[in-house]
Amino acid sequence: MENGEDGFPPYMLFRTQKTFASVQICLRIFAIGATLTAAWLMLTNKESTKIGVFVMYARYSYSSAFRFFAFANVVVCAFSVLSLMFLFILARYGSSPSHFFFLFLHDLFMMCLILAGCAAATAVGFVGKYGNSHSGWMPICNHFVRFCHRTTISLMVSYFSLLFLLILTVTSASNSRRIKK
């Protein structure tokens, strides 16, 4: 037996491959939806408030971490759409374990990118919500409630996409391990 699948009857192989493809497609669609939602929420996030005689504005573009977070979600969404199309091509014309290795690398890179974006935005969001007395930064979320609320929702949705990409990475890795040497 060259691989673990030789001991299974042919109908079981088809069933497990079909189940794997269905799970991959569903998780990729969920990841696309989550990253698209997170990017849209952040890109359209702005608020103005009057503090005394001054009008203050809060926008995602004022923070490099929020810009990185938004564009990381856009990039992951676009590349997830491409990987979904690649998966449909594999389903139609057949696949080999080496194809799953490329999907594994793709999923791993996308997961790392979304993780970096979430980490950067979470750090800035924490400072925005609680401030930093050692640096003299005051919290702003008591003045920009709607902005902070939308940022929090965007971060939560993006963390869900991170979870979907983690599951995709693990499943792609398990299928790519069958590569013949």
N, C-alpha and C positions, 0 to 999 in steps of 0.2 A: 504494500500500500504506500503510495507516494504521498498522499495527503489524507487528512482525516475524513474526507467525504466519500472515499471509496467503499466504506462499509455501509453506507446508507442506500436504501432503494432509490431509484430515479425519481419517483413521485415525491419523496421527502426532500430531495435536493431542490426540485422546482419550487416546492412549497416554502422552504427556508429562504431561497433566493428571492422569491416573490415577496415574502414578509420583510426581508431586509430592504429591498427596494422601496416598499411602501413606507417603512419607518424612515428611511433616508429622505424620501420625498416630503413626508409630513413634517419632519424636523426642519428641513431646509425652508419649507414654506413658513413655518412658525418663526424661524430665525429671520427670514426676510421681512415678515410682518413686524416683528419686534424692533428690528434695527430701523426700518422705515418710520415706524411710529416714534421711536426715540429721537431720530434725526429731525423729523418734522416738528415735534414738540420743542426741541431746543432751537432750531432755526427760526421759529416763529415766536420765540420767547422774548418779550420786551415789556417794560412797564415804566411809567413815569410817576413821580410823586412830588408833592410840594412840601419842602421842609423849610419852614419859616418863609422867607421871601425868595428862596432858591427853588428852582425846579430841577430835580435830580432824575437821571435816566439809568435804567438797568437793561442791558442787552447782553446776549450771549457773546457777541463779538468783542466786548470789552475785556474779556478774559481769554488768554491764549489757551488755557486748559479747556474751557468750554468750546472754543473753536475746534481744538483737536478732537474733543469728544464728539462733536456734531459731525465733523468730516470723517472720523473713523467709522461712525455708524453708516454714513453714506457709502463709503468704500466697501465695507463689509456687506452691505445690502446689495450693491452692484455685483460684487464678486460671488455672492451667494446665488444670485439669479443666474450668473454664468455657470456655476457649478450645478445648478438644477438642470439647466439645459444639457450640460455634459452628462448628467445622470440619465436623462431621457434618451440621449444618444446611445449610452451604454446599454440601457434596457432594450433598445430596439435592435442594435447590431451585435450584442454580446459583449461580455466583459471578461477581463482576466484579473488575477490578483494584483498585477502591476498597475492597473488602472486605479484600483482602490488605494494603492500606495500614494498616487498623486492626489487623490481625494483626501487622504489622511494629511499630507503635507499642506494642502489648501486649507483644510479645516483647522489645523494647528496654527497656521499663520493668521487666519481670521480670528481665531479665539484669542491669540496673543494681542492682536491689534485692539480688539474690543475690550480686553482686560486692561490694557494700558490707558485707553480712553476713559473707561469707567473709574480707574484709580485716580487719574488726574482730576476728573470732574468731581469725584467724591471728596478729594482733599480740599479743593477750592470751595465746594459747597459747605463743607464742615466749617471752614473759616468764615464763610458768609453767614452761616447760621449762628455760630457761637463766638466768633471773633478770636483774637489772640492777644491777650493782655500784655504778654511779654514783648510783642512787636508793636503794640499800640494800635492794632487793627480792631475796629469796633464791628459788632455784628450788624448786618444790613437787613436781615430777613424780617425784622419788626417793622421796617419801612417799606419793603418790597415783598409783600406777602404772596401775591399772585405769581411773581417771577420765581420766588423760591419754591412755591408749590409745584409749578410746572417743571422746574428743574429736578425736583425730587421724583416726580412721576416719570420723567424721561430717564433718570438714572435707574429706577426700579425696572422699567421695561427693558432697558439695555442689559441689566443684570440677568433678566430672563433669557435674552438672546445669548448671553454668555453661557448660561446653563445648556441651552439647545446646542450650541457649538461644542461644548464639552462632550455631550453625549454623542454628537456626530463624530468627533475626533476619536473617541473610544471605539465606536462601532467601525469606523473606517480602519483604525489600527488593527482591530481583530480580524477584519477581512483581508488586510494587506499582508498579514503574517503568513499566508499560504503561498507566497511567492517561491517559485522553484529556483534553486540555485544552479 
